[in-house]
Amino acid sequence: MTEKAAPVLWGLASYATFRAVSYWLNTRDKARSTCDRIFASPSATVEPCPYPLDYYPGGIDVETPHGSMRAFVFGPLDGKKVLFIHGITTPCPIFKALAHRLAEQGFRVALFGWSECPETFHDDTLYLSQISCLFQKLSWESADVIGYSLGGCLAVALSHHHPTLVQRMVLIAPGGLLSSGLTTKMARVIGAPHRTIRWMISHFHFHKVKMTHNDIVEIIPAKNSEMRDVEVQTDVNSIVSWQIKYNEGFLYALSSA
Protein backbone atom coordinates (compact mmCIF):
# COMPACT_ATOMS: atom_id res chain seq x y z
CA MET A 1 0.00 0.00 0.00
CA THR A 2 1.51 3.34 -1.06
CA GLU A 3 1.53 6.38 1.21
CA LYS A 4 -0.76 8.26 -1.19
CA ALA A 5 -3.31 5.45 -1.36
CA ALA A 6 -3.55 4.90 2.40
CA PRO A 7 -5.56 8.11 3.23
CA VAL A 8 -7.96 7.40 0.39
CA LEU A 9 -8.60 3.84 1.56
CA TRP A 10 -9.03 4.98 5.15
CA GLY A 11 -11.48 7.64 3.99
CA LEU A 12 -13.50 5.13 2.00
CA ALA A 13 -13.56 2.72 4.92
CA SER A 14 -14.71 5.45 7.30
CA TYR A 15 -17.44 6.57 4.92
CA ALA A 16 -18.65 2.99 4.43
CA THR A 17 -18.81 2.49 8.20
CA PHE A 18 -20.73 5.74 8.62
CA ARG A 19 -23.24 4.79 5.93
CA ALA A 20 -23.71 1.31 7.39
CA VAL A 21 -24.45 2.70 10.86
CA SER A 22 -26.74 5.34 9.32
CA TYR A 23 -28.66 2.68 7.41
CA TRP A 24 -29.12 0.59 10.55
CA LEU A 25 -30.40 3.57 12.53
CA ASN A 26 -32.65 4.62 9.67
CA THR A 27 -34.32 1.22 9.48
CA ARG A 28 -35.06 1.49 13.21
CA ASP A 29 -36.54 4.96 12.72
CA LYS A 30 -38.79 3.83 9.87
CA ALA A 31 -40.19 1.08 12.04
CA ARG A 32 -41.70 3.76 14.25
CA SER A 33 -44.91 4.76 12.45
CA THR A 34 -46.72 6.37 15.37
CA CYS A 35 -45.80 8.93 17.97
CA ASP A 36 -44.68 7.08 21.08
CA ARG A 37 -43.18 10.01 22.95
CA ILE A 38 -43.72 13.75 23.29
CA PHE A 39 -40.88 16.05 24.30
CA ALA A 40 -42.07 18.68 26.77
CA SER A 41 -42.08 22.35 25.88
CA PRO A 42 -38.84 23.92 27.14
CA SER A 43 -40.82 26.67 28.86
CA ALA A 44 -42.21 24.00 31.17
CA THR A 45 -38.93 22.24 31.89
CA VAL A 46 -35.91 24.51 31.59
CA GLU A 47 -34.84 27.89 32.93
CA PRO A 48 -33.69 30.28 31.75
CA CYS A 49 -35.51 30.28 28.42
CA PRO A 50 -34.22 32.60 25.69
CA TYR A 51 -37.55 34.42 25.63
CA PRO A 52 -40.46 34.33 28.09
CA LEU A 53 -43.74 32.49 27.69
CA ASP A 54 -45.52 35.84 27.36
CA TYR A 55 -43.11 37.25 24.78
CA TYR A 56 -46.13 38.34 22.74
CA PRO A 57 -49.60 39.15 24.09
CA GLY A 58 -52.55 36.86 23.46
CA GLY A 59 -50.88 33.57 24.33
CA ILE A 60 -53.06 30.46 23.93
CA ASP A 61 -52.51 26.71 24.13
CA VAL A 62 -53.80 24.58 21.26
CA GLU A 63 -54.29 20.88 21.93
CA THR A 64 -53.42 18.72 18.93
CA PRO A 65 -53.03 14.97 18.30
CA HIS A 66 -49.28 15.60 18.57
CA GLY A 67 -49.21 17.43 21.89
CA SER A 68 -49.89 20.95 23.11
CA MET A 69 -48.92 23.84 20.88
CA ARG A 70 -48.34 27.41 22.02
CA ALA A 71 -49.54 30.30 19.86
CA PHE A 72 -49.86 34.07 20.16
CA VAL A 73 -52.83 35.90 18.67
CA PHE A 74 -53.27 39.65 18.99
CA GLY A 75 -54.51 42.71 17.14
CA PRO A 76 -58.08 43.87 16.49
CA LEU A 77 -60.60 41.02 16.48
CA ASP A 78 -62.10 42.27 13.22
CA GLY A 79 -58.73 42.87 11.58
CA LYS A 80 -57.49 41.14 8.47
CA LYS A 81 -55.87 37.86 9.53
CA VAL A 82 -52.16 37.19 9.11
CA LEU A 83 -50.37 33.96 10.05
CA PHE A 84 -46.60 33.98 10.61
CA ILE A 85 -44.65 30.72 10.14
CA HIS A 86 -41.07 30.88 11.42
CA GLY A 87 -38.02 28.84 10.45
CA ILE A 88 -36.69 25.64 11.96
CA THR A 89 -33.88 27.32 13.92
CA THR A 90 -35.31 30.85 14.23
CA PRO A 91 -38.46 30.95 16.40
CA CYS A 92 -41.16 33.59 16.60
CA PRO A 93 -39.03 36.51 17.99
CA ILE A 94 -37.68 36.91 14.46
CA PHE A 95 -41.03 38.55 13.56
CA LYS A 96 -41.20 40.90 16.57
CA ALA A 97 -41.05 44.27 14.80
CA LEU A 98 -43.19 43.22 11.84
CA ALA A 99 -45.86 41.45 13.90
CA HIS A 100 -46.33 44.39 16.27
CA ARG A 101 -46.38 46.88 13.39
CA LEU A 102 -49.09 44.93 11.55
CA ALA A 103 -51.16 44.60 14.73
CA GLU A 104 -50.89 48.32 15.35
CA GLN A 105 -52.08 48.93 11.79
CA GLY A 106 -55.22 46.89 12.38
CA PHE A 107 -54.25 43.34 11.43
CA ARG A 108 -55.07 40.27 13.53
CA VAL A 109 -51.79 38.33 13.70
CA ALA A 110 -50.96 34.81 14.86
CA LEU A 111 -47.56 33.24 15.58
CA PHE A 112 -46.30 29.93 16.92
CA GLY A 113 -44.37 29.77 20.22
CA TRP A 114 -42.73 27.07 22.35
CA SER A 115 -44.63 23.82 21.89
CA GLU A 116 -44.41 20.17 22.75
CA CYS A 117 -42.53 18.07 20.20
CA PRO A 118 -43.85 14.68 19.07
CA GLU A 119 -41.33 11.92 18.44
CA THR A 120 -42.44 11.27 14.91
CA PHE A 121 -41.34 12.29 11.42
CA HIS A 122 -41.38 16.06 11.01
CA ASP A 123 -42.64 16.47 7.47
CA ASP A 124 -45.16 18.79 5.85
CA THR A 125 -47.99 16.46 6.92
CA LEU A 126 -47.20 17.07 10.59
CA TYR A 127 -46.69 20.81 10.24
CA LEU A 128 -49.78 21.35 8.11
CA SER A 129 -51.79 19.38 10.65
CA GLN A 130 -50.58 21.74 13.38
CA ILE A 131 -51.43 24.78 11.28
CA SER A 132 -54.91 23.37 10.62
CA CYS A 133 -55.40 22.84 14.37
CA LEU A 134 -54.60 26.52 14.96
CA PHE A 135 -57.05 27.62 12.25
CA GLN A 136 -59.75 25.48 13.85
CA LYS A 137 -58.97 26.84 17.32
CA LEU A 138 -59.27 30.41 16.07
CA SER A 139 -62.25 29.68 13.76
CA TRP A 140 -60.26 31.18 10.90
CA GLU A 141 -61.43 30.28 7.41
CA SER A 142 -58.38 31.81 5.70
CA ALA A 143 -55.50 34.22 6.24
CA ASP A 144 -52.56 35.90 4.61
CA VAL A 145 -49.47 33.80 5.33
CA ILE A 146 -45.94 35.07 5.91
CA GLY A 147 -43.32 32.32 5.90
CA TYR A 148 -39.64 32.65 6.75
CA SER A 149 -37.00 30.01 5.89
CA LEU A 150 -38.62 26.60 6.53
CA GLY A 151 -41.83 28.54 7.14
CA GLY A 152 -41.66 29.60 3.49
CA CYS A 153 -41.68 25.95 2.42
CA LEU A 154 -44.65 25.27 4.69
CA ALA A 155 -46.52 28.30 3.37
CA VAL A 156 -46.12 26.94 -0.16
CA ALA A 157 -47.23 23.47 0.97
CA LEU A 158 -50.23 24.97 2.77
CA SER A 159 -51.32 26.87 -0.32
CA HIS A 160 -50.88 23.72 -2.44
CA HIS A 161 -52.73 21.27 -0.20
CA HIS A 162 -55.23 23.70 1.35
CA PRO A 163 -55.61 26.56 -1.16
CA THR A 164 -58.77 27.92 0.48
CA LEU A 165 -56.83 28.67 3.68
CA VAL A 166 -54.34 31.02 2.00
CA GLN A 167 -55.45 34.37 0.65
CA ARG A 168 -52.04 35.88 -0.05
CA MET A 169 -48.55 34.59 0.62
CA VAL A 170 -45.27 36.32 1.43
CA LEU A 171 -42.03 34.29 1.42
CA ILE A 172 -38.97 35.65 3.23
CA ALA A 173 -35.70 33.82 2.43
CA PRO A 174 -37.67 30.58 1.87
CA GLY A 175 -35.78 27.33 2.22
CA GLY A 176 -36.15 24.14 0.24
CA LEU A 177 -36.88 25.69 -3.15
CA LEU A 178 -34.27 23.62 -4.96
CA SER A 179 -34.25 21.70 -8.22
CA SER A 180 -35.01 17.99 -7.93
CA GLY A 181 -31.60 17.09 -9.34
CA LEU A 182 -29.78 19.14 -6.72
CA THR A 183 -31.83 17.75 -3.85
CA THR A 184 -31.11 14.20 -5.05
CA LYS A 185 -27.37 14.84 -5.08
CA MET A 186 -27.52 16.47 -1.65
CA ALA A 187 -29.52 13.57 -0.26
CA ARG A 188 -26.88 11.10 -1.40
CA VAL A 189 -24.16 13.06 0.36
CA ILE A 190 -25.90 14.04 3.61
CA GLY A 191 -28.77 11.58 3.69
CA ALA A 192 -28.07 10.30 7.19
CA PRO A 193 -31.03 9.49 9.45
CA HIS A 194 -31.99 12.01 12.08
CA ARG A 195 -30.56 9.91 14.94
CA THR A 196 -27.10 10.20 13.39
CA ILE A 197 -27.48 13.92 12.68
CA ARG A 198 -28.81 14.59 16.17
CA TRP A 199 -25.81 12.79 17.70
CA MET A 200 -23.39 14.80 15.55
CA ILE A 201 -25.04 18.12 16.44
CA SER A 202 -25.17 17.42 20.15
CA HIS A 203 -21.62 16.07 20.46
CA PHE A 204 -19.81 18.57 18.27
CA HIS A 205 -21.64 21.80 19.11
CA PHE A 206 -23.49 22.31 22.32
CA HIS A 207 -20.76 21.11 24.67
CA LYS A 208 -18.88 24.24 23.66
CA VAL A 209 -21.79 26.52 24.58
CA LYS A 210 -21.68 28.16 27.99
CA MET A 211 -24.21 30.92 28.56
CA THR A 212 -25.91 32.75 31.38
CA HIS A 213 -29.37 34.27 31.47
CA ASN A 214 -27.96 37.67 30.50
CA ASP A 215 -26.31 36.18 27.43
CA ILE A 216 -29.64 34.85 26.17
CA VAL A 217 -32.21 37.50 26.81
CA GLU A 218 -32.56 40.99 28.21
CA ILE A 219 -35.94 42.18 29.47
CA ILE A 220 -36.54 45.93 29.17
CA PRO A 221 -39.59 48.11 29.93
CA ALA A 222 -42.35 48.52 27.37
CA LYS A 223 -42.40 51.79 25.43
CA ASN A 224 -45.14 53.61 23.52
CA SER A 225 -47.40 50.65 22.93
CA GLU A 226 -50.08 48.99 25.00
CA MET A 227 -49.50 45.77 23.06
CA ARG A 228 -45.90 45.42 24.18
CA ASP A 229 -46.56 43.97 27.62
CA VAL A 230 -43.05 42.53 27.49
CA GLU A 231 -40.35 43.88 25.21
CA VAL A 232 -37.37 41.60 24.70
CA GLN A 233 -34.06 42.17 23.00
CA THR A 234 -33.05 38.82 21.57
CA ASP A 235 -30.02 37.44 19.82
CA VAL A 236 -30.93 34.80 17.26
CA ASN A 237 -27.56 33.07 17.50
CA SER A 238 -27.97 32.77 21.27
CA ILE A 239 -31.46 31.31 20.83
CA VAL A 240 -30.17 28.67 18.41
CA SER A 241 -27.30 27.73 20.73
CA TRP A 242 -29.64 27.57 23.71
CA GLN A 243 -32.05 25.30 21.84
CA ILE A 244 -29.28 22.90 20.89
CA LYS A 245 -28.09 22.71 24.48
CA TYR A 246 -31.39 22.58 26.39
CA ASN A 247 -34.28 21.72 24.08
CA GLU A 248 -34.28 18.01 23.25
CA GLY A 249 -37.39 18.43 21.14
CA PHE A 250 -35.62 21.02 18.98
CA LEU A 251 -32.76 18.63 18.25
CA TYR A 252 -35.24 15.94 17.27
CA ALA A 253 -37.24 18.27 15.01
CA LEU A 254 -34.09 19.71 13.42
CA SER A 255 -32.65 16.30 12.61
CA SER A 256 -35.87 14.69 11.38
CA ALA A 257 -37.41 17.56 9.39
Salt bridges, closest charged atoms under 4 A:
ASP29 OD2 - HIS194 NE2 3.57
ASP29 OD1 - ARG195 NE 2.53
ASP36 OD2 - ARG32 NE 3.07
ASP61 OD1 - ARG70 NH1 3.17
GLU104 OE2 - ARG228 NH1 3.06
ASP124 OD2 - HIS161 NE2 3.92
ASP144 OD2 - LYS80 NZ 3.88
ASP144 OD2 - ARG168 NH2 2.89
GLU231 OE2 - LYS96 NZ 3.82
GLU231 OE1 - ARG228 NE 3.18
GLU248 OE1 - ARG37 NH2 3.37
